[in-house]
Amino acid sequence: MSIDIREQLGIKGRFHLQAFDANGELYDEVDEDNVILDVGLASLAAALLLPAAPYAAADPSNNAFYAIQIGDDGALATDPMVPKVVDPAVTTGMFHELGARVGGDPDFSSSAVVGTVPGLTNAVRCQQTFLETSYAAGDFLDATKQYLNEAMLFLGKDDDASAAWLPFAMRTFKSIPFGPADAVSVLIRWTFEFQRGTV
């Protein structure tokens, strides 16, 4: 019998995305359970818990941080409203990133990233805003289909190069128009907690 470490640690999480139009009105919303990757458990240990590579050197000034990355290939090519399935056992990266990663607050314990959502207590919140004007047609997998439909949460240290960021969780969702002409801004909140699980 195998025991899922996610259950032992009591890891819970929510992925919440809000898309706003040019007038600031809510255009679309996604609020779903989080998908924590198997590789994300190792990422968590490396980034936050264990004095192992790549963080063997103890450096109090080198704070843990998060980054959220977005992409445009997280839905079926035949139906952009149907998200691809993320397999936590094998997924280690995005289907197609849009080429920009946004670093988060470098201190998980700061008031900027700690918060709660219904059903989660003592939760850590990772949050970033993305503007469609930051991306050109050439950034998309298909310039004629400028969508946003996948996101990934990374963990790392604040002096890491982006190549050293470690994937933790991923979410795919129905496609949201996200080309430069769509005038859409997107707020992504990733909230998760750790509780004592059962053995």
Phi, psi and omega per residue, in radians:
M1 nan 2.270 3.109
S2 -1.712 2.589 3.131
I3 -2.037 2.172 3.141
D4 -1.315 2.111 -3.110
I5 -1.086 -0.444 3.083
R6 -1.063 -0.678 3.121
E7 -1.271 -0.665 3.127
Q8 -1.112 -0.716 3.135
L9 -1.404 -0.252 -3.096
G10 1.175 0.666 -3.121
I11 -1.324 2.158 3.059
K12 -2.210 2.736 3.114
G13 -2.914 2.811 3.082
R14 -2.324 2.539 3.031
F15 -1.960 2.157 -3.091
H16 -2.259 2.102 3.122
L17 -2.137 2.344 3.035
Q18 -2.195 2.225 3.099
A19 -1.892 2.318 -3.089
F20 -2.080 2.501 3.105
D21 -1.453 -3.063 -3.066
A22 -1.090 -0.391 3.132
N23 -1.606 0.066 -3.137
G24 1.432 0.144 3.124
E25 -1.472 2.522 3.121
L26 -1.129 2.140 -3.064
Y27 -1.766 -0.686 -3.129
D28 -2.751 2.791 -3.096
E29 -2.613 2.481 3.057
V30 -2.266 2.241 3.126
D31 -2.456 1.746 -2.993
E32 -2.451 2.890 3.062
D33 -1.071 2.631 3.111
N34 -1.372 2.655 3.018
V35 -2.013 1.838 3.128
I36 -1.572 2.165 -3.063
L37 -1.364 2.652 3.033
D38 -1.002 -0.773 3.125
V39 -1.124 -0.412 3.121
G40 -1.177 -0.504 3.107
L41 -1.165 -0.698 3.056
A42 -1.183 -0.636 3.103
S43 -1.080 -0.740 3.139
L44 -1.082 -0.775 3.138
A45 -1.094 -0.764 -3.103
A46 -1.195 -0.696 -3.030
A47 -1.445 -0.563 -2.966
L48 -2.117 -0.489 -2.925
L49 -1.966 -0.836 -2.937
L50 -1.788 2.476 3.082
P51 -1.421 1.005 -3.113
A52 -2.043 2.907 3.093
A53 -0.985 2.457 0.128
P54 -1.611 0.297 -3.078
Y55 -2.099 0.733 -3.074
A56 -1.185 -0.596 -3.100
A57 -1.360 2.142 3.108
A58 -1.298 2.139 -3.116
D59 -2.559 1.708 -3.086
P60 -1.001 -0.425 -3.124
S61 -1.415 -0.208 -3.098
N62 -1.647 1.430 -2.974
N63 -1.328 2.619 2.991
A64 -1.179 2.560 3.105
F65 -2.587 3.017 3.075
Y66 -2.189 2.816 3.005
A67 -2.459 2.566 3.078
I68 -2.034 2.287 -3.130
Q69 -2.067 2.515 -3.131
I70 -2.046 2.780 -3.127
G71 -2.645 3.091 -2.987
D72 -2.272 0.309 -3.141
D73 -2.201 0.578 -3.084
G74 -1.659 0.145 3.116
A75 -2.211 2.870 -3.134
L76 -1.155 2.455 3.105
A77 -1.128 -0.532 -3.119
T78 -1.403 -0.350 3.136
D79 -2.680 1.726 -3.077
P80 -1.146 -0.133 3.094
M81 -1.567 -0.041 -3.134
V82 -1.934 1.934 -3.121
P83 -1.186 2.581 2.978
K84 -1.211 2.693 3.127
V85 -1.482 2.275 3.071
V86 -1.637 2.082 3.097
D87 -1.642 1.901 -3.062
P88 -1.105 -0.352 -3.106
A89 -1.363 -0.437 -3.044
V90 -2.147 -0.317 -3.091
T91 -1.303 2.221 3.123
T92 -2.231 -0.066 -3.124
G93 -2.782 3.052 -3.120
M94 -1.359 2.794 3.080
F95 -1.218 -0.763 3.037
H96 -2.796 1.957 -3.140
E97 -1.396 2.673 3.132
L98 -1.487 0.062 3.004
G99 1.607 0.116 3.124
A100 -2.356 2.333 3.069
R101 -2.103 2.393 -3.067
V102 -1.989 2.048 -3.132
G103 -1.248 2.591 -3.138
G104 -1.814 -3.080 3.103
D105 -0.990 2.272 -3.064
P106 -1.358 0.149 -3.125
D107 -2.313 1.882 -3.119
F108 -1.098 -0.410 -3.058
S109 -1.545 -0.024 -3.081
S110 -1.348 2.795 -3.127
S111 -1.154 -0.304 -3.122
A112 -1.249 -0.405 -3.071
V113 -2.134 -0.103 -3.133
V114 -1.698 2.251 3.132
G115 -2.912 -3.061 -3.141
T116 -2.317 2.726 2.978
V117 -2.286 2.840 -3.126
P118 -0.944 2.268 3.112
G119 1.572 -0.210 3.120
L120 -2.077 2.356 3.111
T121 -2.078 2.610 -3.122
N122 0.873 0.801 -3.026
A123 -1.616 2.622 3.039
V124 -1.716 2.298 -3.128
R125 -2.003 2.238 3.057
C126 -1.922 2.274 -2.974
Q127 -2.507 2.373 3.052
Q128 -2.571 2.689 3.055
T129 -1.983 2.402 -3.137
F130 -2.140 2.391 3.129
L131 -1.935 2.363 -3.117
E132 -1.127 -0.423 -3.131
T133 -1.227 -0.176 3.119
S134 -1.395 -0.130 -3.032
Y135 -2.164 2.439 3.112
A136 -1.767 2.875 -3.118
A137 -0.966 -0.631 -3.109
G138 -1.225 -0.219 3.115
D139 -1.339 -0.371 -3.052
F140 -1.490 2.658 3.107
L141 -1.031 -0.695 3.079
D142 -2.301 1.986 -3.059
A143 -1.090 -0.330 3.125
T144 -1.535 -0.112 3.138
K145 -2.279 1.386 -3.052
Q146 -1.597 1.557 -3.059
Y147 -2.069 2.843 2.899
L148 -2.089 2.146 -3.096
N149 -2.665 0.273 3.058
E150 -2.711 2.647 3.109
A151 -2.617 2.636 3.125
M152 -2.392 2.467 3.088
L153 -1.789 2.251 3.134
F154 -1.973 2.647 3.004
L155 -2.024 2.685 3.117
G156 -3.059 -2.861 3.045
K157 -2.053 2.676 -2.929
D158 -1.216 -0.147 3.059
D159 -1.891 0.209 3.116
D160 -1.249 2.510 2.862
A161 -1.276 2.700 -3.062
S162 -1.021 -0.500 3.140
A163 -1.141 -0.327 -3.117
A164 -1.658 -0.037 3.127
W165 -1.140 2.537 -3.033
L166 -1.939 2.176 -3.119
P167 -1.178 2.391 -3.140
F168 -2.053 -0.886 -3.073
A169 -2.501 2.754 -3.127
M170 -2.510 2.654 3.080
R171 -2.534 2.299 2.956
T172 -1.861 2.728 -3.082
F173 -2.750 2.957 3.135
K174 -1.021 2.576 -3.044
S175 -1.178 2.421 3.066
I176 -2.068 2.217 3.095
P177 -0.961 2.268 -3.008
F178 -2.508 0.429 3.094
G179 -1.369 2.904 -3.126
P180 -0.987 -0.452 -3.103
A181 -1.537 -0.115 -3.048
D182 -1.447 -0.271 3.100
A183 0.913 0.874 -3.118
V184 -2.024 2.389 2.956
S185 -2.023 2.547 -3.046
V186 -2.208 2.252 3.044
L187 -1.862 2.149 3.124
I188 -1.995 2.219 3.054
R189 -2.083 2.220 3.063
W190 -2.006 2.064 -3.086
T191 -2.129 2.276 3.116
F192 -2.585 2.790 -3.127
E193 -2.447 2.867 3.074
F194 -2.189 2.156 3.078
Q195 -2.151 2.771 3.054
R196 -1.147 2.170 -3.135
G197 -1.601 -3.032 3.121
T198 -1.819 2.684 3.133
V199 -2.047 nan nan
